Amino acid sequence: MPKQPKPAVTRIATTITARYYPTTGATDGFYLDGRLSGRREHRAADITLDREDRGFFYSVFARMSGGVPDDASTAQVRKHLDQIMTAVKQPGHNIDAEINDLAECAISVVGRIALKHDGMRQPYFGGILVRDSEMAAVTMGGGCAYLYRGDVLYPLTADDYPMEAIDYAGKPVQGLDVYCAGVAGTVRYSNIAQLQLDDCLIVCNKDVMEALGQRDVLRMLYEAEDQADAAGMIMTAAAAKLPGTPM
């Protein structure tokens, strides 16, 4: 049987920064450890939380409503996301079980990812769980999840954005994909990793990475004073490169 991790309280400072625009197709949103994006975040968001807990859940996504009225569709999404958030904070749970539930949640939230059509925004999902100082992630479509540690930006899942095996200074690094696990259908999984002091976890859509590139993102993460500064710098620069693109 797997060894149960020791209970551990983790302190995480989290910033969500978003720019949303009217699009055809999937609608963007976020879930910040219990807070689901709503009408107040229809065009933009800039929210920071600083909490201590045994468990956390963060995600960004774009979902298809499937013809369901907006309020009913939002209620369904909240139900799936709240279930993950509640479970990851409860005693007697471990991250090994929760990562499979997170994959099911991702599929329920974004729906089926179909062939791309011109002008149609496609659904995506990027989600990260933290439990007893351990971390795991899943992504779908154009969703991305990363760990910034020791001046290196590690992909947590085998997403579609090509990464160079380099650090901030451009020096080669070994094992860039060490945190990536397998792929099942349209869901990409991470391995379970132990968090360290000053780790930075990132979830975003691929548009952010494509707008700036890995090297610029590394530079901003290196220069930023904290996670709020990093999120603001990255979003401002990415929005200038791809105006009108939801991020």
N, C-alpha and C positions, 0 to 999 in steps of 0.2 A: 504494500500500500504506500502511496506517496506520503512523504513526511509533511505534517502540517506546519506551516510557518508560524513563528511566534507572533503574538499580537504586537503590533507596532503602530504608533501614532506618527503620521507624517504631516509636516506643514508644507503647504503648496500655495504659492502666490500665482494667480491665474489672471490673464487678460485676454478678453475676446475683442478683436477689432474687425469690423466688417463694413463693406460697401456693397449695397444691393441696388439693382436696377431692374426695371420691368423687362421681362424676357418671355419668349415663347417656349413652353415646355416645362421643365422642372423648376420648382421654387426653392430658393436657398433658405437655410435656417441654421440655428445652432442650439445646443443644449449644454448649459453651464452648471453642472452638478446640482440639478434640480430646477434650474430656470430655463424655460423654453422660449425662444425668440417669438415675439408677438407683434402687435400693431405698432408699438413704440419703436421697434427695430425694423420697420418696413423698409427704410432706406439706408440706415447705418446703425452701427453699435460700437460702443467703446466702454466696456465694463471690466472692472477689476475686483477680484475676490482674494482674500487672504485667510485661509482656514487651516485648522488642525483637525484631523480625523483619521480613522482607520481605512476609510475607503473613499474614492472619488470617481466620478465618471464625467467625461467631456466628449462632445462630438460636434462635428460640422457636417452638413449634408445638403443635398438638393433632392426633393421628392416630387413624385408625380401624384396628383390628387385622384386620378382615375375617374374623374367625373363626380366624385363625392363632394357635397357642399363643403366650403372652406372650414366652417366651425366643426363639422363632424369629422373631417379629415384631420384637423389639428388635434382633436380629442383622441383619435386613434393613435396618432404619433406620440402624443404625451403619455398615453398608457404604456406603450412599449418602452419608451425611454425611462419613465419613472420606475418600471419594474426592475430594470438593470440598476438604476441608482439606489433603490431600496435594498436590493439583494447584496450589492457590494459593500454596504455599510452594516449589514446584520451579522451578529455573532454566528459562528458555525459554518460560515461560507468560506470558500477559498477561490483564488483567481483561476485555478485550473478549470473549475466547473463554469465560472462566469464567462470565460472567453467564448465558449460554445453558445451560451445564451446571448452574448453580444452579437455573434454572427447572425443568429436568428432575428435579433432585433434589427440589425442593419437591413436585412432582406425585407422585413415588415415595414420599415420606415421608407425606404427608397423605392420599393417595388421592383419589378423586373427591368433589367438594363437591356435595351433592345439595340438594333442597328441604328447608327447615327443618321439623322436627317438634317439637311442644310437648314440652319437657322433655328433648330430645335435644341434647347438646352437639355443636356443629359443628366440623369440622376447620378449622385455619388454619395459616398459615406466615408468618413474617417472618425474613428472613435478610440479613446484610450481609457483603460481602467487602471486604477491604482488600489491595491489592497495590501495592508501590512508591509508597506514599503516595496512591494513588488509591482511590476507594470506589465501590461499586455495591450495589444492593439489589433484592430481589424480595419480593413479598408475595402471599398468597392468603387469601381468606375474611376473617376478622376479624383478620388479622395486620397490624401497622402498623410502619413504619420512619421515623425522623425524624433530622434533623440540627439540633442546637441550636448556633447560631452568631450572635454579635453580638446577644444578647438576643432572637433570633427563633427560633421552632420551625418549621423547614421540613419539610413532608412529602416523603419521598423517592419515594413512589409515590402514585398516585391512589386512596387507600383510601376506605373508606366513612364515615370520620369527618369531618364538615364543619369546616373550619378558617377562622377569621377572619384577614384579612391585617393583623395587628397584631404589635407587639413587646411586650416585658414591660411597658412603660409605657402600652400601649394606643394608641400612635401607629401610624398606617397605614404599611404597607411595600409596596413594589412587588415583583412577581415571586415571590410566595410559592411558586408551583408550578414554579419554575425547574428543580428537580432531578427532577421527575416526567417519565417518558417514556411509552411506550405500554402498552396492555393487549392480551394475546394469550390468548384463551379466558378461563380463570380466573386467569391469572398477570398481575400488575402489575409493571412494570419501572421502575427509576430510570435517569436519565442517569448517566454516569460523571463524578465530581467529584474535584477535587484537595483533599486534606485540608489544613487549616491548624492552627497551634498553638492549643490550647485548644478545638478542636472537640469536641462531645459527640454521639456516635452512640447512638441509642435504638431497640431493638426491643421490642415488647410486643404484647399482645392488645388489641383495641378496648375491652374491658371497663375497662381502666385509664383510658383517655381519657374514656369515658362516665361513669365514677364521679367523676372530678375536674373535667373540663372543661379546655379549653386554657389559660385564664387562671390557674387554680390550678397547673397543671403548670409554666407559665412562671415563676410566682412561686417555686415550690420549686427549680427549676433555677437561678434567679437567686440565691436565698439559700443554697444548698448550698455547702459548702466544697470538695467534690470529688465524683467520680462515685459513690463508696460512700455518701456522705451523701445525695446526691440520690436514689439508688435506694431507700434506706431510708425517707426522708421520703415519697416518692411511694407506695411499697407500703403503708406503715402507714396513710396517709390513704385510699388507695383501698380497702383491705380493710375499713376502718371504714365506708365508704359502702356497699359491696356485700358484706356478710359472707356467707361460704359460696360465693363465686364464685372459681373458679381464676384466678389472674393471674400 
